[in-house]
């Protein structure tokens, strides 16, 4: 069974989503600027269709990027 990790950066009107089955080799900046990144990244609108897409990925783990007031809870 493969693990799928989904990383989310959520705002009030959109969500950046990246999904990976493994950690990319080499520098993350190189991966971010590569065509491979485009294959596993979407900027999604904040709506039910986007939620359905994320659920369809069947992730093993979802990681949320803590920012502003949400990150204060983790301090």
CHARMM internal coordinates of N, CA and C (Angstrom, degrees):
IC EDIT
DIST 1 N 1 CA 1.4441
DIST 1 CA 1 C 1.5304
ANGL 1 N 1 CA 1 C 109.13
DIST 1 C 2 N 1.3160
ANGL 1 CA 1 C 2 N 116.83
DIHE 1 N 1 CA 1 C 2 N 126.70
DIST 2 N 2 CA 1.4594
ANGL 1 C 2 N 2 CA 121.40
DIHE 1 CA 1 C 2 N 2 CA 177.55
DIST 2 CA 2 C 1.5144
ANGL 2 N 2 CA 2 C 110.18
DIHE 1 C 2 N 2 CA 2 C -85.75
DIST 2 C 3 N 1.3178
ANGL 2 CA 2 C 3 N 115.98
DIHE 2 N 2 CA 2 C 3 N 145.10
DIST 3 N 3 CA 1.4571
ANGL 2 C 3 N 3 CA 121.72
DIHE 2 CA 2 C 3 N 3 CA 175.42
DIST 3 CA 3 C 1.5154
ANGL 3 N 3 CA 3 C 108.46
DIHE 2 C 3 N 3 CA 3 C -94.49
DIST 3 C 4 N 1.3128
ANGL 3 CA 3 C 4 N 115.94
DIHE 3 N 3 CA 3 C 4 N 140.44
DIST 4 N 4 CA 1.4514
ANGL 3 C 4 N 4 CA 121.25
DIHE 3 CA 3 C 4 N 4 CA 175.98
DIST 4 CA 4 C 1.5193
ANGL 4 N 4 CA 4 C 107.45
DIHE 3 C 4 N 4 CA 4 C -121.02
DIST 4 C 5 N 1.3143
ANGL 4 CA 4 C 5 N 115.71
DIHE 4 N 4 CA 4 C 5 N 122.38
DIST 5 N 5 CA 1.4592
ANGL 4 C 5 N 5 CA 121.57
DIHE 4 CA 4 C 5 N 5 CA 178.86
DIST 5 CA 5 C 1.5147
ANGL 5 N 5 CA 5 C 107.80
DIHE 4 C 5 N 5 CA 5 C -104.44
DIST 5 C 6 N 1.3287
ANGL 5 CA 5 C 6 N 116.20
DIHE 5 N 5 CA 5 C 6 N 128.85
DIST 6 N 6 CA 1.4612
ANGL 5 C 6 N 6 CA 121.90
DIHE 5 CA 5 C 6 N 6 CA 177.74
DIST 6 CA 6 C 1.5184
ANGL 6 N 6 CA 6 C 108.17
DIHE 5 C 6 N 6 CA 6 C -114.79
DIST 6 C 7 N 1.3173
ANGL 6 CA 6 C 7 N 115.35
DIHE 6 N 6 CA 6 C 7 N 127.06
DIST 7 N 7 CA 1.4564
ANGL 6 C 7 N 7 CA 121.77
DIHE 6 CA 6 C 7 N 7 CA 175.20
DIST 7 CA 7 C 1.5111
ANGL 7 N 7 CA 7 C 109.18
DIHE 6 C 7 N 7 CA 7 C -106.41
DIST 7 C 8 N 1.3292
ANGL 7 CA 7 C 8 N 116.82
DIHE 7 N 7 CA 7 C 8 N 133.58
DIST 8 N 8 CA 1.4615
ANGL 7 C 8 N 8 CA 121.57
DIHE 7 CA 7 C 8 N 8 CA -177.92
DIST 8 CA 8 C 1.5218
ANGL 8 N 8 CA 8 C 111.26
DIHE 7 C 8 N 8 CA 8 C -125.87
DIST 8 C 9 N 1.3032
ANGL 8 CA 8 C 9 N 115.06
DIHE 8 N 8 CA 8 C 9 N 136.17
DIST 9 N 9 CA 1.4610
ANGL 8 C 9 N 9 CA 122.84
DIHE 8 CA 8 C 9 N 9 CA 169.94
DIST 9 CA 9 C 1.5250
ANGL 9 N 9 CA 9 C 104.74
DIHE 8 C 9 N 9 CA 9 C -119.01
DIST 9 C 10 N 1.3152
ANGL 9 CA 9 C 10 N 116.56
DIHE 9 N 9 CA 9 C 10 N 108.14
DIST 10 N 10 CA 1.4597
ANGL 9 C 10 N 10 CA 122.11
DIHE 9 CA 9 C 10 N 10 CA -170.05
DIST 10 CA 10 C 1.5189
ANGL 10 N 10 CA 10 C 110.72
DIHE 9 C 10 N 10 CA 10 C -106.07
DIST 10 C 11 N 1.3259
ANGL 10 CA 10 C 11 N 115.62
DIHE 10 N 10 CA 10 C 11 N 134.95
DIST 11 N 11 CA 1.4641
ANGL 10 C 11 N 11 CA 121.25
DIHE 10 CA 10 C 11 N 11 CA 171.02
DIST 11 CA 11 C 1.5271
ANGL 11 N 11 CA 11 C 107.66
DIHE 10 C 11 N 11 CA 11 C -122.97
DIST 11 C 12 N 1.3123
ANGL 11 CA 11 C 12 N 117.09
DIHE 11 N 11 CA 11 C 12 N -174.33
DIST 12 N 12 CA 1.4663
ANGL 11 C 12 N 12 CA 119.33
DIHE 11 CA 11 C 12 N 12 CA -177.27
DIST 12 CA 12 C 1.5235
ANGL 12 N 12 CA 12 C 112.98
DIHE 11 C 12 N 12 CA 12 C -72.81
DIST 12 C 13 N 1.3323
ANGL 12 CA 12 C 13 N 118.48
DIHE 12 N 12 CA 12 C 13 N -21.85
DIST 13 N 13 CA 1.4615
ANGL 12 C 13 N 13 CA 119.40
DIHE 12 CA 12 C 13 N 13 CA -176.44
DIST 13 CA 13 C 1.5254
ANGL 13 N 13 CA 13 C 114.65
DIHE 12 C 13 N 13 CA 13 C -123.43
DIST 13 C 14 N 1.3207
ANGL 13 CA 13 C 14 N 118.78
DIHE 13 N 13 CA 13 C 14 N -6.49
DIST 14 N 14 CA 1.4506
ANGL 13 C 14 N 14 CA 121.39
DIHE 13 CA 13 C 14 N 14 CA -179.97
DIST 14 CA 14 C 1.5263
ANGL 14 N 14 CA 14 C 110.74
DIHE 13 C 14 N 14 CA 14 C -155.50
DIST 14 C 15 N 1.3104
ANGL 14 CA 14 C 15 N 114.28
DIHE 14 N 14 CA 14 C 15 N 171.18
DIST 15 N 15 CA 1.4656
ANGL 14 C 15 N 15 CA 121.16
DIHE 14 CA 14 C 15 N 15 CA 179.61
DIST 15 CA 15 C 1.5222
ANGL 15 N 15 CA 15 C 108.28
DIHE 14 C 15 N 15 CA 15 C -143.86
DIST 15 C 16 N 1.3159
ANGL 15 CA 15 C 16 N 117.22
DIHE 15 N 15 CA 15 C 16 N 128.34
DIST 16 N 16 CA 1.4593
ANGL 15 C 16 N 16 CA 121.87
DIHE 15 CA 15 C 16 N 16 CA 170.97
DIST 16 CA 16 C 1.5153
ANGL 16 N 16 CA 16 C 106.95
DIHE 15 C 16 N 16 CA 16 C -89.59
DIST 16 C 17 N 1.3153
ANGL 16 CA 16 C 17 N 116.75
DIHE 16 N 16 CA 16 C 17 N 125.89
DIST 17 N 17 CA 1.4634
ANGL 16 C 17 N 17 CA 120.94
DIHE 16 CA 16 C 17 N 17 CA -179.02
DIST 17 CA 17 C 1.5309
ANGL 17 N 17 CA 17 C 109.71
DIHE 16 C 17 N 17 CA 17 C -124.10
DIST 17 C 18 N 1.3318
ANGL 17 CA 17 C 18 N 115.58
DIHE 17 N 17 CA 17 C 18 N 134.80
DIST 18 N 18 CA 1.4641
ANGL 17 C 18 N 18 CA 122.83
DIHE 17 CA 17 C 18 N 18 CA 175.13
DIST 18 CA 18 C 1.5209
ANGL 18 N 18 CA 18 C 107.15
DIHE 17 C 18 N 18 CA 18 C -130.98
DIST 18 C 19 N 1.3244
ANGL 18 CA 18 C 19 N 117.16
DIHE 18 N 18 CA 18 C 19 N 132.68
DIST 19 N 19 CA 1.4690
ANGL 18 C 19 N 19 CA 119.80
DIHE 18 CA 18 C 19 N 19 CA 178.72
DIST 19 CA 19 C 1.5193
ANGL 19 N 19 CA 19 C 109.45
DIHE 18 C 19 N 19 CA 19 C -126.47
DIST 19 C 20 N 1.3286
ANGL 19 CA 19 C 20 N 114.62
DIHE 19 N 19 CA 19 C 20 N 135.44
DIST 20 N 20 CA 1.4652
ANGL 19 C 20 N 20 CA 121.64
DIHE 19 CA 19 C 20 N 20 CA -176.20
DIST 20 CA 20 C 1.5251
ANGL 20 N 20 CA 20 C 110.88
DIHE 19 C 20 N 20 CA 20 C -137.39
DIST 20 C 21 N 1.3184
ANGL 20 CA 20 C 21 N 115.54
DIHE 20 N 20 CA 20 C 21 N 142.37
DIST 21 N 21 CA 1.4635
ANGL 20 C 21 N 21 CA 121.02
DIHE 20 CA 20 C 21 N 21 CA 172.98
DIST 21 CA 21 C 1.5250
ANGL 21 N 21 CA 21 C 110.83
DIHE 20 C 21 N 21 CA 21 C -94.18
DIST 21 C 22 N 1.3283
ANGL 21 CA 21 C 22 N 117.18
DIHE 21 N 21 CA 21 C 22 N -15.15
DIST 22 N 22 CA 1.4592
ANGL 21 C 22 N 22 CA 121.94
DIHE 21 CA 21 C 22 N 22 CA -179.97
DIST 22 CA 22 C 1.5250
ANGL 22 N 22 CA 22 C 108.00
DIHE 21 C 22 N 22 CA 22 C -156.91
DIST 22 C 23 N 1.3155
ANGL 22 CA 22 C 23 N 115.71
DIHE 22 N 22 CA 22 C 23 N 159.28
DIST 23 N 23 CA 1.4552
ANGL 22 C 23 N 23 CA 120.99
DIHE 22 CA 22 C 23 N 23 CA 177.45
DIST 23 CA 23 C 1.5232
ANGL 23 N 23 CA 23 C 108.68
DIHE 22 C 23 N 23 CA 23 C -74.57
DIST 23 C 24 N 1.3208
ANGL 23 CA 23 C 24 N 118.40
DIHE 23 N 23 CA 23 C 24 N 129.06
DIST 24 N 24 CA 1.4701
ANGL 23 C 24 N 24 CA 120.31
DIHE 23 CA 23 C 24 N 24 CA -179.87
DIST 24 CA 24 C 1.5333
ANGL 24 N 24 CA 24 C 111.39
DIHE 23 C 24 N 24 CA 24 C -62.55
DIST 24 C 25 N 1.3189
ANGL 24 CA 24 C 25 N 115.75
DIHE 24 N 24 CA 24 C 25 N 144.64
DIST 25 N 25 CA 1.4603
ANGL 24 C 25 N 25 CA 121.09
DIHE 24 CA 24 C 25 N 25 CA 177.32
DIST 25 CA 25 C 1.5269
ANGL 25 N 25 CA 25 C 109.00
DIHE 24 C 25 N 25 CA 25 C -79.17
DIST 25 C 26 N 1.3014
ANGL 25 CA 25 C 26 N 117.06
DIHE 25 N 25 CA 25 C 26 N 150.08
DIST 26 N 26 CA 1.4575
ANGL 25 C 26 N 26 CA 121.19
DIHE 25 CA 25 C 26 N 26 CA 177.01
DIST 26 CA 26 C 1.5201
ANGL 26 N 26 CA 26 C 112.21
DIHE 25 C 26 N 26 CA 26 C 84.20
DIST 26 C 27 N 1.3175
ANGL 26 CA 26 C 27 N 114.59
DIHE 26 N 26 CA 26 C 27 N -164.94
DIST 27 N 27 CA 1.4654
ANGL 26 C 27 N 27 CA 120.73
DIHE 26 CA 26 C 27 N 27 CA -177.20
DIST 27 CA 27 C 1.5298
ANGL 27 N 27 CA 27 C 110.97
DIHE 26 C 27 N 27 CA 27 C -72.66
DIST 27 C 28 N 1.3256
ANGL 27 CA 27 C 28 N 116.16
DIHE 27 N 27 CA 27 C 28 N 135.89
DIST 28 N 28 CA 1.4667
ANGL 27 C 28 N 28 CA 120.30
DIHE 27 CA 27 C 28 N 28 CA -180.00
DIST 28 CA 28 C 1.5235
ANGL 28 N 28 CA 28 C 111.21
DIHE 27 C 28 N 28 CA 28 C -62.15
DIST 28 C 29 N 1.3284
ANGL 28 CA 28 C 29 N 118.28
DIHE 28 N 28 CA 28 C 29 N -34.24
DIST 29 N 29 CA 1.4742
ANGL 28 C 29 N 29 CA 121.16
DIHE 28 CA 28 C 29 N 29 CA 178.02
DIST 29 CA 29 C 1.5196
ANGL 29 N 29 CA 29 C 110.44
DIHE 28 C 29 N 29 CA 29 C -60.40
DIST 29 C 30 N 1.3259
ANGL 29 CA 29 C 30 N 117.32
DIHE 29 N 29 CA 29 C 30 N -40.30
DIST 30 N 30 CA 1.4658
ANGL 29 C 30 N 30 CA 120.58
DIHE 29 CA 29 C 30 N 30 CA 178.10
DIST 30 CA 30 C 1.5183
ANGL 30 N 30 CA 30 C 110.77
DIHE 29 C 30 N 30 CA 30 C -63.19
DIST 30 C 31 N 1.3327
ANGL 30 CA 30 C 31 N 116.78
DIHE 30 N 30 CA 30 C 31 N -41.92
DIST 31 N 31 CA 1.4652
ANGL 30 C 31 N 31 CA 120.64
DIHE 30 CA 30 C 31 N 31 CA 178.16
DIST 31 CA 31 C 1.5285
ANGL 31 N 31 CA 31 C 110.48
DIHE 30 C 31 N 31 CA 31 C -64.69
DIST 31 C 32 N 1.3171
ANGL 31 CA 31 C 32 N 116.81
DIHE 31 N 31 CA 31 C 32 N -44.04
DIST 32 N 32 CA 1.4702
ANGL 31 C 32 N 32 CA 122.24
DIHE 31 CA 31 C 32 N 32 CA -179.45
DIST 32 CA 32 C 1.5260
ANGL 32 N 32 CA 32 C 111.36
DIHE 31 C 32 N 32 CA 32 C -58.11
DIST 32 C 33 N 1.3129
ANGL 32 CA 32 C 33 N 117.00
DIHE 32 N 32 CA 32 C 33 N -34.06
DIST 33 N 33 CA 1.4600
ANGL 32 C 33 N 33 CA 121.74
DIHE 32 CA 32 C 33 N 33 CA -178.11
DIST 33 CA 33 C 1.5332
ANGL 33 N 33 CA 33 C 113.08
DIHE 32 C 33 N 33 CA 33 C -92.94
DIST 33 C 34 N 1.3258
ANGL 33 CA 33 C 34 N 118.12
DIHE 33 N 33 CA 33 C 34 N 3.81
DIST 34 N 34 CA 1.4635
ANGL 33 C 34 N 34 CA 122.00
DIHE 33 CA 33 C 34 N 34 CA -176.53
DIST 34 CA 34 C 1.5274
ANGL 34 N 34 CA 34 C 111.97
DIHE 33 C 34 N 34 CA 34 C -94.42
DIST 34 C 35 N 1.3346
ANGL 34 CA 34 C 35 N 117.03
DIHE 34 N 34 CA 34 C 35 N 161.39
DIST 35 N 35 CA 1.4645
ANGL 34 C 35 N 35 CA 120.72
DIHE 34 CA 34 C 35 N 35 CA 174.46
DIST 35 CA 35 C 1.5338
ANGL 35 N 35 CA 35 C 112.65
DIHE 34 C 35 N 35 CA 35 C -62.12
DIST 35 C 36 N 1.3366
ANGL 35 CA 35 C 36 N 117.15
DIHE 35 N 35 CA 35 C 36 N -27.57
DIST 36 N 36 CA 1.4693
ANGL 35 C 36 N 36 CA 120.44
DIHE 35 CA 35 C 36 N 36 CA 179.59
DIST 36 CA 36 C 1.5229
ANGL 36 N 36 CA 36 C 111.17
DIHE 35 C 36 N 36 CA 36 C -62.17
DIST 36 C 37 N 1.3353
ANGL 36 CA 36 C 37 N 116.78
DIHE 36 N 36 CA 36 C 37 N -33.80
DIST 37 N 37 CA 1.4684
ANGL 36 C 37 N 37 CA 120.06
DIHE 36 CA 36 C 37 N 37 CA 178.90
DIST 37 CA 37 C 1.5266
ANGL 37 N 37 CA 37 C 110.84
DIHE 36 C 37 N 37 CA 37 C -64.56
DIST 37 C 38 N 1.3194
ANGL 37 CA 37 C 38 N 116.34
DIHE 37 N 37 CA 37 C 38 N -40.11
DIST 38 N 38 CA 1.4715
ANGL 37 C 38 N 38 CA 120.49
DIHE 37 CA 37 C 38 N 38 CA -179.92
DIST 38 CA 38 C 1.5319
ANGL 38 N 38 CA 38 C 111.74
DIHE 37 C 38 N 38 CA 38 C -60.85
DIST 38 C 39 N 1.3254
ANGL 38 CA 38 C 39 N 116.80
DIHE 38 N 38 CA 38 C 39 N -27.73
DIST 39 N 39 CA 1.4604
ANGL 38 C 39 N 39 CA 121.27
DIHE 38 CA 38 C 39 N 39 CA -179.32
DIST 39 CA 39 C 1.5244
ANGL 39 N 39 CA 39 C 113.02
DIHE 38 C 39 N 39 CA 39 C -75.13
DIST 39 C 40 N 1.3194
ANGL 39 CA 39 C 40 N 117.03
DIHE 39 N 39 CA 39 C 40 N -20.35
DIST 40 N 40 CA 1.4741
ANGL 39 C 40 N 40 CA 119.51
DIHE 39 CA 39 C 40 N 40 CA -176.22
DIST 40 CA 40 C 1.5275
ANGL 40 N 40 CA 40 C 111.59
DIHE 39 C 40 N 40 CA 40 C -123.64
DIST 40 C 41 N 1.3281
ANGL 40 CA 40 C 41 N 117.25
DIHE 40 N 40 CA 40 C 41 N 22.45
DIST 41 N 41 CA 1.4703
ANGL 40 C 41 N 41 CA 121.76
DIHE 40 CA 40 C 41 N 41 CA -179.21
DIST 41 CA 41 C 1.5248
ANGL 41 N 41 CA 41 C 109.64
DIHE 40 C 41 N 41 CA 41 C -132.42
DIST 41 C 42 N 1.3125
ANGL 41 CA 41 C 42 N 115.38
DIHE 41 N 41 CA 41 C 42 N 136.62
DIST 42 N 42 CA 1.4660
ANGL 41 C 42 N 42 CA 121.08
DIHE 41 CA 41 C 42 N 42 CA 173.54
DIST 42 CA 42 C 1.5171
ANGL 42 N 42 CA 42 C 108.79
DIHE 41 C 42 N 42 CA 42 C -140.88
DIST 42 C 43 N 1.3219
ANGL 42 CA 42 C 43 N 115.14
DIHE 42 N 42 CA 42 C 43 N 142.06
DIST 43 N 43 CA 1.4611
ANGL 42 C 43 N 43 CA 121.15
DIHE 42 CA 42 C 43 N 43 CA 168.50
DIST 43 CA 43 C 1.5207
ANGL 43 N 43 CA 43 C 104.90
DIHE 42 C 43 N 43 CA 43 C -99.10
DIST 43 C 44 N 1.3157
ANGL 43 CA 43 C 44 N 115.91
DIHE 43 N 43 CA 43 C 44 N 112.20
DIST 44 N 44 CA 1.4583
ANGL 43 C 44 N 44 CA 122.41
DIHE 43 CA 43 C 44 N 44 CA -172.43
DIST 44 CA 44 C 1.5240
ANGL 44 N 44 CA 44 C 111.43
DIHE 43 C 44 N 44 CA 44 C -105.74
DIST 44 C 45 N 1.3173
ANGL 44 CA 44 C 45 N 116.17
DIHE 44 N 44 CA 44 C 45 N 144.30
DIST 45 N 45 CA 1.4560
ANGL 44 C 45 N 45 CA 120.42
DIHE 44 CA 44 C 45 N 45 CA 173.17
DIST 45 CA 45 C 1.5297
ANGL 45 N 45 CA 45 C 108.81
DIHE 44 C 45 N 45 CA 45 C -73.42
DIST 45 C 46 N 1.3126
ANGL 45 CA 45 C 46 N 115.92
DIHE 45 N 45 CA 45 C 46 N 155.58
DIST 46 N 46 CA 1.4716
ANGL 45 C 46 N 46 CA 120.90
DIHE 45 CA 45 C 46 N 46 CA 178.62
DIST 46 CA 46 C 1.5285
ANGL 46 N 46 CA 46 C 108.15
DIHE 45 C 46 N 46 CA 46 C -82.76
DIST 46 C 47 N 1.3312
ANGL 46 CA 46 C 47 N 115.39
DIHE 46 N 46 CA 46 C 47 N 87.52
DIST 47 N 47 CA 1.4619
ANGL 46 C 47 N 47 CA 119.85
DIHE 46 CA 46 C 47 N 47 CA 179.32
DIST 47 CA 47 C 1.5313
ANGL 47 N 47 CA 47 C 110.05
DIHE 46 C 47 N 47 CA 47 C -155.32
DIST 47 C 48 N 1.3152
ANGL 47 CA 47 C 48 N 115.56
DIHE 47 N 47 CA 47 C 48 N 174.41
DIST 48 N 48 CA 1.4641
ANGL 47 C 48 N 48 CA 121.23
DIHE 47 CA 47 C 48 N 48 CA -176.31
DIST 48 CA 48 C 1.5306
ANGL 48 N 48 CA 48 C 111.91
DIHE 47 C 48 N 48 CA 48 C -64.77
DIST 48 C 49 N 1.3196
ANGL 48 CA 48 C 49 N 117.91
DIHE 48 N 48 CA 48 C 49 N -34.28
DIST 49 N 49 CA 1.4670
ANGL 48 C 49 N 49 CA 120.83
DIHE 48 CA 48 C 49 N 49 CA 179.51
DIST 49 CA 49 C 1.5309
ANGL 49 N 49 CA 49 C 110.63
DIHE 48 C 49 N 49 CA 49 C -61.69
DIST 49 C 50 N 1.3174
ANGL 49 CA 49 C 50 N 117.12
DIHE 49 N 49 CA 49 C 50 N -40.12
DIST 50 N 50 CA 1.4645
ANGL 49 C 50 N 50 CA 121.05
DIHE 49 CA 49 C 50 N 50 CA 178.61
DIST 50 CA 50 C 1.5223
ANGL 50 N 50 CA 50 C 111.10
DIHE 49 C 50 N 50 CA 50 C -67.13
DIST 50 C 51 N 1.3178
ANGL 50 CA 50 C 51 N 116.74
DIHE 50 N 50 CA 50 C 51 N -39.58
DIST 51 N 51 CA 1.4685
ANGL 50 C 51 N 51 CA 120.18
DIHE 50 CA 50 C 51 N 51 CA 177.39
DIST 51 CA 51 C 1.5238
ANGL 51 N 51 CA 51 C 110.00
DIHE 50 C 51 N 51 CA 51 C -63.10
DIST 51 C 52 N 1.3208
ANGL 51 CA 51 C 52 N 117.30
DIHE 51 N 51 CA 51 C 52 N -41.97
DIST 52 N 52 CA 1.4624
ANGL 51 C 52 N 52 CA 120.77
DIHE 51 CA 51 C 52 N 52 CA 177.59
DIST 52 CA 52 C 1.5262
ANGL 52 N 52 CA 52 C 110.90
DIHE 51 C 52 N 52 CA 52 C -61.22
DIST 52 C 53 N 1.3303
ANGL 52 CA 52 C 53 N 116.91
DIHE 52 N 52 CA 52 C 53 N -39.95
DIST 53 N 53 CA 1.4624
ANGL 52 C 53 N 53 CA 120.42
DIHE 52 CA 52 C 53 N 53 CA 177.87
DIST 53 CA 53 C 1.5263
ANGL 53 N 53 CA 53 C 110.75
DIHE 52 C 53 N 53 CA 53 C -61.66
DIST 53 C 54 N 1.3255
ANGL 53 CA 53 C 54 N 116.70
DIHE 53 N 53 CA 53 C 54 N -47.39
DIST 54 N 54 CA 1.4719
ANGL 53 C 54 N 54 CA 120.55
DIHE 53 CA 53 C 54 N 54 CA -179.47
DIST 54 CA 54 C 1.5200
ANGL 54 N 54 CA 54 C 111.42
DIHE 53 C 54 N 54 CA 54 C -62.32
DIST 54 C 55 N 1.3053
ANGL 54 CA 54 C 55 N 118.06
DIHE 54 N 54 CA 54 C 55 N -41.07
DIST 55 N 55 CA 1.4717
ANGL 54 C 55 N 55 CA 121.60
DIHE 54 CA 54 C 55 N 55 CA 177.90
DIST 55 CA 55 C 1.5244
ANGL 55 N 55 CA 55 C 110.12
DIHE 54 C 55 N 55 CA 55 C -64.88
DIST 55 C 56 N 1.3264
ANGL 55 CA 55 C 56 N 117.26
DIHE 55 N 55 CA 55 C 56 N -36.60
DIST 56 N 56 CA 1.4704
ANGL 55 C 56 N 56 CA 120.44
DIHE 55 CA 55 C 56 N 56 CA -178.86
DIST 56 CA 56 C 1.5278
ANGL 56 N 56 CA 56 C 112.23
DIHE 55 C 56 N 56 CA 56 C -65.15
DIST 56 C 57 N 1.3296
ANGL 56 CA 56 C 57 N 117.76
DIHE 56 N 56 CA 56 C 57 N -21.80
DIST 57 N 57 CA 1.4612
ANGL 56 C 57 N 57 CA 120.63
DIHE 56 CA 56 C 57 N 57 CA 176.90
DIST 57 CA 57 C 1.5255
ANGL 57 N 57 CA 57 C 112.11
DIHE 56 C 57 N 57 CA 57 C -68.82
DIST 57 C 58 N 1.3334
ANGL 57 CA 57 C 58 N 117.15
DIHE 57 N 57 CA 57 C 58 N -20.25
DIST 58 N 58 CA 1.4572
ANGL 57 C 58 N 58 CA 123.71
DIHE 57 CA 57 C 58 N 58 CA -178.33
DIST 58 CA 58 C 1.5315
ANGL 58 N 58 CA 58 C 111.63
DIHE 57 C 58 N 58 CA 58 C 51.79
DIST 58 C 59 N 1.3427
ANGL 58 CA 58 C 59 N 116.52
DIHE 58 N 58 CA 58 C 59 N 58.40
DIST 59 N 59 CA 1.4657
ANGL 58 C 59 N 59 CA 119.36
DIHE 58 CA 58 C 59 N 59 CA -177.72
DIST 59 CA 59 C 1.5205
ANGL 59 N 59 CA 59 C 112.85
DIHE 58 C 59 N 59 CA 59 C -68.39
DIST 59 C 60 N 1.3323
ANGL 59 CA 59 C 60 N 115.13
DIHE 59 N 59 CA 59 C 60 N 150.09
DIST 60 N 60 CA 1.4591
ANGL 59 C 60 N 60 CA 121.31
DIHE 59 CA 59 C 60 N 60 CA 172.86
DIST 60 CA 60 C 1.5211
ANGL 60 N 60 CA 60 C 109.95
DIHE 59 C 60 N 60 CA 60 C -81.56
DIST 60 C 61 N 1.3375
ANGL 60 CA 60 C 61 N 115.13
DIHE 60 N 60 CA 60 C 61 N -36.22
DIST 61 N 61 CA 1.4560
ANGL 60 C 61 N 61 CA 122.29
DIHE 60 CA 60 C 61 N 61 CA -177.88
DIST 61 CA 61 C 1.5246
ANGL 61 N 61 CA 61 C 108.45
DIHE 60 C 61 N 61 CA 61 C -141.25
DIST 61 C 62 N 1.3337
ANGL 61 CA 61 C 62 N 116.10
DIHE 61 N 61 CA 61 C 62 N 141.35
DIST 62 N 62 CA 1.4637
ANGL 61 C 62 N 62 CA 121.76
DIHE 61 CA 61 C 62 N 62 CA 172.92
DIST 62 CA 62 C 1.5188
ANGL 62 N 62 CA 62 C 107.36
DIHE 61 C 62 N 62 CA 62 C -121.83
DIST 62 C 63 N 1.3309
ANGL 62 CA 62 C 63 N 115.40
DIHE 62 N 62 CA 62 C 63 N 128.26
DIST 63 N 63 CA 1.4586
ANGL 62 C 63 N 63 CA 121.60
DIHE 62 CA 62 C 63 N 63 CA -179.82
DIST 63 CA 63 C 1.5145
ANGL 63 N 63 CA 63 C 108.29
DIHE 62 C 63 N 63 CA 63 C -114.02
DIST 63 C 64 N 1.3242
ANGL 63 CA 63 C 64 N 116.21
DIHE 63 N 63 CA 63 C 64 N 124.74
DIST 64 N 64 CA 1.4564
ANGL 63 C 64 N 64 CA 121.54
DIHE 63 CA 63 C 64 N 64 CA 178.22
DIST 64 CA 64 C 1.5162
ANGL 64 N 64 CA 64 C 109.67
DIHE 63 C 64 N 64 CA 64 C -99.94
DIST 64 C 65 N 1.3162
ANGL 64 CA 64 C 65 N 116.57
DIHE 64 N 64 CA 64 C 65 N 135.62
DIST 65 N 65 CA 1.4561
ANGL 64 C 65 N 65 CA 120.10
DIHE 64 CA 64 C 65 N 65 CA 176.35
DIST 65 CA 65 C 1.5244
ANGL 65 N 65 CA 65 C 108.64
DIHE 64 C 65 N 65 CA 65 C -79.40
DIST 65 C 66 N 1.3307
ANGL 65 CA 65 C 66 N 117.73
DIHE 65 N 65 CA 65 C 66 N 117.66
DIST 66 N 66 CA 1.4596
ANGL 65 C 66 N 66 CA 119.89
DIHE 65 CA 65 C 66 N 66 CA -179.65
DIST 66 CA 66 C 1.5269
ANGL 66 N 66 CA 66 C 110.68
DIHE 65 C 66 N 66 CA 66 C -78.83
DIST 66 C 67 N 1.3103
ANGL 66 CA 66 C 67 N 116.01
DIHE 66 N 66 CA 66 C 67 N 126.47
DIST 67 N 67 CA 1.4637
ANGL 66 C 67 N 67 CA 120.72
DIHE 66 CA 66 C 67 N 67 CA 177.42
DIST 67 CA 67 C 1.5267
ANGL 67 N 67 CA 67 C 109.65
DIHE 66 C 67 N 67 CA 67 C -139.65
DIST 67 C 68 N 1.2909
ANGL 67 CA 67 C 68 N 114.97
DIHE 67 N 67 CA 67 C 68 N 155.06
DIST 68 N 68 CA 1.4580
ANGL 67 C 68 N 68 CA 124.98
DIHE 67 CA 67 C 68 N 68 CA 177.13
DIST 68 CA 68 C 1.5203
ANGL 68 N 68 CA 68 C 112.05
DIHE 67 C 68 N 68 CA 68 C 46.98
DIST 68 C 69 N 1.3095
ANGL 68 CA 68 C 69 N 118.61
DIHE 68 N 68 CA 68 C 69 N -127.33
DIST 69 N 69 CA 1.4685
ANGL 68 C 69 N 69 CA 120.18
DIHE 68 CA 68 C 69 N 69 CA -172.32
DIST 69 CA 69 C 1.5150
ANGL 69 N 69 CA 69 C 112.64
DIHE 68 C 69 N 69 CA 69 C -63.97
DIST 69 C 70 N 1.3285
ANGL 69 CA 69 C 70 N 118.12
DIHE 69 N 69 CA 69 C 70 N -30.55
DIST 70 N 70 CA 1.4608
ANGL 69 C 70 N 70 CA 120.46
DIHE 69 CA 69 C 70 N 70 CA 179.64
DIST 70 CA 70 C 1.5170
ANGL 70 N 70 CA 70 C 111.15
DIHE 69 C 70 N 70 CA 70 C -66.22
DIST 70 C 71 N 1.3251
ANGL 70 CA 70 C 71 N 117.36
DIHE 70 N 70 CA 70 C 71 N -37.87
DIST 71 N 71 CA 1.4601
ANGL 70 C 71 N 71 CA 119.68
DIHE 70 CA 70 C 71 N 71 CA -178.59
DIST 71 CA 71 C 1.5341
ANGL 71 N 71 CA 71 C 111.65
DIHE 70 C 71 N 71 CA 71 C -70.22
DIST 71 C 72 N 1.3118
ANGL 71 CA 71 C 72 N 117.02
DIHE 71 N 71 CA 71 C 72 N -24.44
DIST 72 N 72 CA 1.4733
ANGL 71 C 72 N 72 CA 119.80
DIHE 71 CA 71 C 72 N 72 CA 179.22
DIST 72 CA 72 C 1.5170
ANGL 72 N 72 CA 72 C 111.37
DIHE 71 C 72 N 72 CA 72 C -66.18
DIST 72 C 73 N 1.3136
ANGL 72 CA 72 C 73 N 117.66
DIHE 72 N 72 CA 72 C 73 N -27.82
DIST 73 N 73 CA 1.4588
ANGL 72 C 73 N 73 CA 121.93
DIHE 72 CA 72 C 73 N 73 CA 178.13
DIST 73 CA 73 C 1.5238
ANGL 73 N 73 CA 73 C 109.64
DIHE 72 C 73 N 73 CA 73 C -63.88
DIST 73 C 74 N 1.3340
ANGL 73 CA 73 C 74 N 117.51
DIHE 73 N 73 CA 73 C 74 N -33.92
DIST 74 N 74 CA 1.4551
ANGL 73 C 74 N 74 CA 123.04
DIHE 73 CA 73 C 74 N 74 CA -176.87
DIST 74 CA 74 C 1.5122
ANGL 74 N 74 CA 74 C 113.88
DIHE 73 C 74 N 74 CA 74 C -81.43
DIST 74 C 75 N 1.3291
ANGL 74 CA 74 C 75 N 117.93
DIHE 74 N 74 CA 74 C 75 N -13.63
DIST 75 N 75 CA 1.4635
ANGL 74 C 75 N 75 CA 121.33
DIHE 74 CA 74 C 75 N 75 CA -179.27
DIST 75 CA 75 C 1.5080
ANGL 75 N 75 CA 75 C 112.74
DIHE 74 C 75 N 75 CA 75 C -69.36
END
COOR INIT
IC SEED 1 N 1 CA 1 C
IC BUILD
